[in-house]
Amino acid sequence: MITISHERSGLSARIAPERGALVTSLQRHGREYLYLDQATFDDPAKNVRGGIPILFPICGPLGEGTPYQMPQHGLARQAHWSVLSQEVDWLELGLRADATTLQCFPWDFELRFRFSLADDGLTLQQQFLNHSETPMPFQTGLHPYFRMEESPVKWDLPVRTVRDNEKPGTPAETLSGPIPEDWPVLDWELGSVERDWASLQDVRVHYSEHYKYLVIWHLAGKPFWCLEPWTGPRFGLRDAIDLLHVPAGGSLTTQVRIEVP
């Protein structure tokens, strides 16, 4: 576990390279902005519920009918990342394809993620490199678990459509009305994103132009709400919808910034 801090703002963050480069904590002057289920973090056999998981090369499930095999949300969140460089207020981590990942996703990828703190929050600058001889298609996203115990939850969402992922096969509909807080599971894919930020209570998530979807995920009775920027929809790699592509020998950079009060 590595801690970075920004003295002037009082912000600090903890990142676990060995657990998928997971940001496990983001806090300022004692206020914690992220939820973490410590029991899932402590058990290497479990997917961690909490923090900010990294989604790559898919967002959501892969779906049937592809030549690939990989777990929900892909390969990066379960991997052991390497420390490339660090200073007091930033950390750069890397992940390279290996024999195991090539069996699941046949591209020689390299990820370089820089986590940096500033006065207003945490920025994740994400570089995707393709060392293969063919273009690499992929999706990426983040799955932040924001600690939220106040009710009602306030949103500012720059979207026009919603799809209920709990009802497979249903078409997207126009988003209207309040977002329910009492459903046992709320799992909504929001499309037609119209600007480069969205907010939940007093937290604002900024994202580069690559992110065309937002996902809301919540379990009733749990003190978290997830507001997730995704570059593509569920089954996007299988169905070739809104994929990003890195040319052979090239790279692509995306960015997400989490602004906190």
Secondary structure, 3 states (H helix, E strand, C coil): CEEEEECCCCEEEEEEHHHCCEEEEEEECCEECECECHHHHHCCCCCCCECECEEECCCCCCCCCCCCCCCCCECHHHCCCEEEEEECCEEEEEEECCHHHHHHCCCCEEEEEEEEEECCEEEEEEEEEECCCCCEEECCEECCEEECCCCCCCEECCCCEEEECCCCCCCCEECCCCCCCCCCEEEEEEECCCCCEEEECCEEEEECCCCCEEEEEEECCCCEEEEEEECCCCCHHHHCCCCEEECCCCEEEEEEEEECC
